[in-house]
Amino acid sequence: RKPTEVGRFSLDGNRKFHHDRSEMTCFCPPVREKALLYNLDLNDGYNSNRYIKRDENVKEKLDHMLHWFLLNKNRFDVKNDEKGENVIGSSPDFLLWRGHLTKMMCTPFEKREGWKMAIQKLNNTIYISEVETEESRLRRLNRTDRESLMTYWGTRFEGYMTGNFPKPGHAPKPMDQTSSKETITNTNRAFCSVLRSRLHGRHSLVYGAEVDCCHPVDVVTPPDSYIELKTSRIFTSPRQETNFYKFKALKWWAQSFLAGVPQITCGFRNDSGIVTELCDFKTLDLPSKTYAWDAHTCLVFLDNILQFVKEKCNGSNAPNWSKVGMLTYDAQKQVIIYDNLDSEEFCFLPDWFLKEMQ
């Protein structure tokens, strides 16, 4: 079922939670002047005080989603429907981040990167939070300067493509070259959409998804108004284009499909980090561009894995508010392993949440 936005929240420049749209930005790409190509330098601001980087050692787990859930707890009680509480429906089967679903969904075609998901159950809802694998941790700690720069490129591209929302009835004002050189890139900032969906009629899901920007409209109709922003290397051979649709497009599709985002705008760059072309992709068209993967397999797999987790959460030794289960995908062996853990090390539901919920 197509996801419906049931809420939203923002994280400011200090990563503080706000129950509003304050960090939502407007899509207003720069105007090409006389030249046929863009000339957007993604290196701009990298080695300067205009780059404020989020601390990757701080693991936020599911905390921001749990914060939102507590603020909207009454909306998950159908008895409040008559009180004008803007009721969402009964509590979901699963509460998690969109990124967790993306990883699970792409697993049938993922042979390089594994993942780990911690699982806890409270009342009738299963909570899932990703755990950094040892391989991912080492890759992060040993990231080369070039890899760090290329990570920055994607965030800097968003700065070129977005701006503040105009006053109603006014057109957005794209940033000129001088103003863009003053842009501060702060990766703490985020606008998140909270979505509700149902998979194959048997799994109700509530999940958060970070949204890059929104079309410049007077009335926002989420998630149809939202746009995903990406960068990719310019194709210089047919083989590169084939590989783009074989590998990168799978994750792009899964990510935007789950969030109900219809458009992906890509900045095609060279190896020096200069974007010269913009291209729009329709999310629902991406599966038809390759035979290397298919959407149906991804969705059936996700349905099955969620059913598997549900069954594990109903056993005598099932995870609960004080006990955690661990779902691990080994990409090399292409197997998924489930374990009930005795240790509380990976329990992620915080005391402040448990106190409010019990």
C-alpha positions as CSV (number, residue, x, y, z in Angstrom):
1,R,0.0,0.0,0.0
2,K,1.2,3.5,-0.8
3,P,2.6,5.1,2.4
4,T,0.6,7.9,4.1
5,E,2.4,10.7,6.0
6,V,1.0,10.7,9.6
7,G,3.5,13.0,11.1
8,R,6.8,14.8,10.8
9,F,9.6,16.3,12.9
10,S,12.8,18.3,12.5
11,L,16.3,18.0,13.9
12,D,18.1,21.3,14.2
13,G,21.7,22.3,13.8
14,N,22.5,20.9,17.3
15,R,20.5,17.7,16.6
16,K,17.7,18.9,18.9
17,F,14.2,17.4,18.2
18,H,11.3,19.8,17.1
19,H,7.8,18.5,16.5
20,D,7.4,20.6,13.3
21,R,8.5,21.2,9.7
22,S,11.1,23.9,10.6
23,E,13.9,22.1,8.7
24,M,12.0,21.3,5.6
25,T,13.6,23.0,2.6
26,C,12.3,24.0,-0.8
27,F,13.6,22.6,-4.1
28,C,15.0,25.5,-6.1
29,P,17.9,24.4,-8.3
30,P,20.3,27.1,-9.6
31,V,19.5,28.7,-13.0
32,R,21.9,27.8,-15.7
33,E,23.2,31.0,-17.2
34,K,24.3,31.1,-20.9
35,A,26.2,27.9,-20.7
36,L,24.5,24.6,-21.6
37,L,26.1,22.8,-18.6
38,Y,26.0,23.5,-14.9
39,N,29.2,24.2,-13.0
40,L,28.5,23.3,-9.4
41,D,31.6,22.7,-7.3
42,L,30.8,20.1,-4.7
43,N,34.2,20.6,-3.0
44,D,33.2,24.1,-1.9
45,G,33.3,24.6,1.8
46,Y,34.8,21.2,2.6
47,N,38.0,22.2,4.5
48,S,36.4,25.2,6.2
49,N,34.3,26.3,9.2
50,R,31.3,26.2,6.9
51,Y,31.2,22.4,7.3
52,I,29.7,21.2,10.5
53,K,29.7,17.4,10.7
54,R,27.4,15.3,12.8
55,D,29.3,13.1,15.3
56,E,29.1,9.6,13.8
57,N,30.2,8.0,17.1
58,V,26.9,9.0,18.7
59,K,24.4,6.2,18.0
60,E,20.9,7.7,18.2
61,K,19.3,4.3,17.5
62,L,15.5,4.7,17.4
63,D,15.4,7.6,19.9
64,H,13.9,10.4,17.6
65,M,11.2,8.1,16.4
66,L,10.4,7.1,19.9
67,H,10.2,10.7,20.9
68,W,7.7,11.4,18.1
69,F,5.7,8.3,19.0
70,L,5.3,9.4,22.6
71,L,4.1,12.9,21.5
72,N,1.5,11.1,19.2
73,K,0.6,8.2,21.5
74,N,-3.1,9.3,21.8
75,R,-3.4,9.1,18.0
76,F,-2.9,5.4,18.1
77,D,-5.9,4.8,20.4
78,V,-9.0,4.4,18.2
79,K,-11.2,5.4,21.3
80,N,-9.9,8.9,20.8
81,D,-11.4,9.2,17.3
82,E,-14.5,10.9,18.6
83,K,-12.4,13.4,20.6
84,G,-11.0,14.9,17.4
85,E,-7.5,13.5,18.1
86,N,-6.6,13.0,14.4
87,V,-6.4,9.3,15.1
88,I,-3.9,7.3,13.0
89,G,-5.3,3.8,13.9
90,S,-4.3,1.0,16.2
91,S,-0.6,0.6,17.2
92,P,1.6,-0.7,14.4
93,D,3.1,-4.1,14.2
94,F,6.5,-2.6,13.5
95,L,8.1,0.8,14.3
96,L,11.5,1.5,12.8
97,W,13.4,3.7,10.3
98,R,13.0,3.6,6.5
99,G,16.7,2.7,6.2
100,H,16.1,-0.5,8.0
101,L,13.4,-1.5,5.6
102,T,15.6,-0.5,2.6
103,K,18.4,-2.8,3.7
104,M,16.1,-5.8,4.3
105,M,14.2,-5.2,1.1
106,C,17.4,-5.1,-1.0
107,T,18.9,-8.2,0.6
108,P,18.1,-10.7,-2.2
109,F,20.4,-8.7,-4.5
110,E,23.0,-7.6,-2.0
111,K,26.1,-9.7,-2.0
112,R,28.6,-7.2,-0.5
113,E,27.3,-5.6,2.6
114,G,25.8,-7.4,5.6
115,W,23.6,-5.9,8.3
116,K,22.4,-6.4,11.9
117,M,19.1,-5.5,13.4
118,A,18.2,-5.5,17.1
119,I,14.6,-6.4,17.9
120,Q,12.5,-5.6,21.0
121,K,8.8,-6.0,21.6
122,L,6.6,-3.8,23.8
123,N,2.9,-4.4,24.1
124,N,1.9,-5.3,20.5
125,T,4.6,-3.4,18.6
126,I,7.9,-4.8,17.5
127,Y,10.7,-2.2,17.5
128,I,13.7,-2.6,15.2
129,S,17.0,-0.7,15.5
130,E,20.1,-1.2,13.3
131,V,23.4,-2.2,15.0
132,E,26.6,-1.2,13.2
133,T,28.4,-4.3,12.0
134,E,32.1,-4.7,12.8
135,E,32.9,-4.4,9.0
136,S,30.9,-1.1,8.8
137,R,32.7,0.2,11.9
138,L,36.1,-0.5,10.6
139,R,35.2,0.9,7.2
140,R,34.0,4.1,8.9
141,L,37.1,4.4,11.1
142,N,39.5,3.8,8.2
143,R,37.7,6.0,5.7
144,T,40.2,7.6,3.3
145,D,40.3,11.4,2.8
146,R,38.9,10.8,-0.7
147,E,36.0,8.8,0.7
148,S,35.2,11.5,3.3
149,L,35.3,14.1,0.6
150,M,32.9,12.1,-1.7
151,T,30.5,11.7,1.3
152,Y,30.5,15.5,1.6
153,W,29.7,15.9,-2.1
154,G,26.3,14.5,-1.6
155,T,25.4,16.8,1.2
156,R,26.9,19.9,-0.5
157,F,24.8,19.1,-3.6
158,E,21.7,19.5,-1.4
159,G,22.9,22.9,-0.5
160,Y,22.9,24.0,-4.2
161,M,19.5,22.5,-4.9
162,T,17.5,23.8,-1.9
163,G,16.5,27.0,-0.2
164,N,13.9,28.6,2.1
165,F,10.2,28.4,1.2
166,P,9.0,31.5,-0.6
167,K,6.0,33.5,0.7
168,P,2.6,32.1,-0.7
169,G,2.1,33.2,-4.3
170,H,5.8,33.9,-4.8
171,A,8.3,31.9,-6.8
172,P,11.3,30.4,-5.1
173,K,14.5,32.3,-5.5
174,P,17.5,30.1,-6.6
175,M,20.7,30.8,-4.9
176,D,23.2,32.9,-6.9
177,Q,26.9,31.9,-7.1
178,T,27.9,34.5,-4.5
179,S,25.3,33.4,-1.9
180,S,26.1,29.7,-2.5
181,K,29.7,30.3,-1.5
182,E,28.4,31.3,2.0
183,T,26.3,28.1,2.4
184,I,26.9,26.3,5.7
185,T,26.7,22.5,5.4
186,N,25.5,21.1,8.7
187,T,24.8,17.4,8.7
188,N,23.0,17.6,12.0
189,R,20.0,19.2,10.3
190,A,17.2,16.9,9.1
191,F,13.6,17.0,8.2
192,C,11.8,13.6,8.8
193,S,8.5,12.4,7.5
194,V,6.7,9.7,9.6
195,L,4.8,7.3,7.4
196,R,2.3,4.6,7.9
197,S,2.0,1.7,5.4
198,R,0.7,-1.8,5.2
199,L,2.6,-4.6,3.5
200,H,0.7,-7.4,1.7
201,G,-2.2,-6.8,4.0
202,R,-0.6,-8.4,7.0
203,H,2.1,-6.1,8.4
204,S,1.3,-2.5,9.6
205,L,4.3,-0.3,9.6
206,V,5.2,3.1,11.0
207,Y,8.6,4.4,10.0
208,G,10.6,7.6,9.8
209,A,12.3,8.8,6.6
210,E,14.6,11.7,6.1
211,V,13.3,14.0,3.3
212,D,15.7,16.1,1.2
213,C,13.3,18.8,0.0
214,C,9.9,19.6,-1.2
215,H,8.4,21.1,-4.4
216,P,7.8,24.9,-4.1
217,V,4.0,24.6,-3.6
218,D,1.7,26.7,-1.5
219,V,0.0,23.6,-0.2
220,V,2.3,20.6,0.6
221,T,0.7,17.2,-0.2
222,P,3.1,14.7,1.3
223,P,4.7,12.5,0.2
224,D,3.9,13.4,-3.4
225,S,5.5,16.9,-3.0
226,Y,8.8,15.5,-1.8
227,I,12.0,15.0,-3.9
228,E,15.0,12.9,-3.2
229,L,18.4,14.4,-4.2
230,K,21.4,12.2,-5.3
231,T,24.7,12.6,-7.0
232,S,26.4,10.1,-9.4
233,R,29.4,9.9,-11.7
234,I,28.7,10.9,-15.3
235,F,28.4,7.9,-17.6
236,T,31.4,7.6,-20.0
237,S,30.5,4.2,-21.3
238,P,27.4,2.0,-21.8
239,R,28.8,-0.4,-19.2
240,Q,28.8,2.3,-16.6
241,E,25.1,3.1,-17.3
242,T,24.3,-0.6,-17.1
243,N,26.0,-0.9,-13.7
244,F,24.3,2.2,-12.4
245,Y,20.8,0.6,-13.0
246,K,22.1,-2.8,-11.8
247,F,23.5,-1.6,-8.4
248,K,22.8,2.1,-7.4
249,A,19.3,2.3,-8.9
250,L,18.1,-0.6,-6.7
251,K,18.8,1.3,-3.4
252,W,17.5,4.6,-4.9
253,W,14.2,2.9,-5.9
254,A,13.8,1.1,-2.5
255,Q,14.5,4.2,-0.5
256,S,12.1,6.5,-2.5
257,F,9.5,3.8,-3.0
258,L,9.2,3.2,0.8
259,A,8.8,6.9,1.4
260,G,6.3,7.4,-1.4
261,V,8.7,10.0,-3.0
262,P,7.9,10.1,-6.8
263,Q,10.9,12.0,-8.1
264,I,14.7,11.6,-7.7
265,T,16.8,14.5,-9.0
266,C,20.4,13.5,-9.7
267,G,23.4,15.7,-10.1
268,F,25.8,14.0,-12.5
269,R,29.4,14.9,-11.6
270,N,32.9,14.3,-12.9
271,D,35.8,12.8,-10.8
272,S,36.7,16.2,-9.6
273,G,33.3,16.7,-8.0
274,I,31.9,19.2,-10.5
275,V,28.2,18.7,-11.3
276,T,27.5,19.6,-14.9
277,E,24.1,17.9,-15.5
278,L,20.9,17.4,-13.7
279,C,18.5,14.6,-14.5
280,D,15.1,13.6,-13.0
281,F,14.2,10.0,-12.5
282,K,10.7,8.8,-11.7
283,T,10.9,6.3,-8.8
284,L,8.4,3.9,-10.3
285,D,10.2,3.7,-13.6
286,L,13.5,2.5,-12.2
287,P,12.7,-1.2,-12.0
288,S,12.0,-1.4,-15.7
289,K,15.5,-0.1,-16.6
290,T,17.3,-3.4,-15.6
291,Y,16.9,-7.2,-15.5
292,A,19.4,-7.4,-12.6
293,W,16.8,-7.0,-9.9
294,D,13.0,-6.8,-9.7
295,A,10.7,-5.0,-7.3
296,H,8.3,-7.9,-6.7
297,T,11.1,-10.1,-5.3
298,C,12.2,-7.3,-3.0
299,L,8.7,-6.8,-1.6
300,V,8.0,-10.5,-1.2
301,F,11.3,-10.9,0.6
302,L,10.5,-8.0,3.0
303,D,7.0,-9.4,3.7
304,N,8.6,-12.8,4.5
305,I,11.3,-11.5,6.7
306,L,8.8,-9.4,8.7
307,Q,6.6,-12.4,9.1
308,F,9.7,-14.4,10.3
309,V,10.4,-11.7,12.9
310,K,6.8,-11.7,14.1
311,E,6.9,-15.5,14.6
312,K,10.1,-15.1,16.6
313,C,8.5,-12.5,18.7
314,N,5.7,-14.8,19.8
315,G,7.7,-17.7,21.1
316,S,8.3,-18.5,24.8
317,N,11.8,-17.0,24.6
318,A,10.7,-14.0,22.6
319,P,12.3,-10.5,22.8
320,N,10.5,-8.0,25.0
321,W,11.2,-4.7,26.7
322,S,14.1,-6.1,28.6
323,K,15.4,-8.8,26.2
324,V,16.6,-8.3,22.7
325,G,16.7,-10.5,19.5
326,M,19.3,-10.0,16.8
327,L,18.7,-10.5,13.1
328,T,22.0,-10.7,11.1
329,Y,22.6,-10.9,7.4
330,D,25.9,-12.4,6.4
331,A,26.4,-11.1,2.8
332,Q,29.4,-13.5,2.0
333,K,27.4,-16.6,3.0
334,Q,24.1,-15.1,2.0
335,V,22.3,-16.3,5.1
336,I,20.2,-14.6,7.7
337,I,20.6,-15.7,11.3
338,Y,18.3,-15.0,14.3
339,D,19.5,-15.1,17.9
340,N,17.9,-14.4,21.2
341,L,20.6,-12.6,23.3
342,D,20.9,-12.9,27.1
343,S,23.0,-9.7,27.3
344,E,21.3,-6.3,27.7
345,E,24.1,-4.7,25.7
346,F,21.9,-4.3,22.6
347,C,18.7,-3.3,24.3
348,F,17.8,0.1,22.7
349,L,14.4,1.1,24.2
350,P,15.4,3.8,26.7
351,D,14.0,4.0,30.3
352,W,12.2,7.3,29.5
353,F,10.3,5.6,26.8
354,L,9.5,2.5,28.8
355,K,8.3,4.6,31.7
356,E,5.8,6.5,29.5
357,M,4.5,3.4,27.7
358,Q,4.0,1.0,30.7
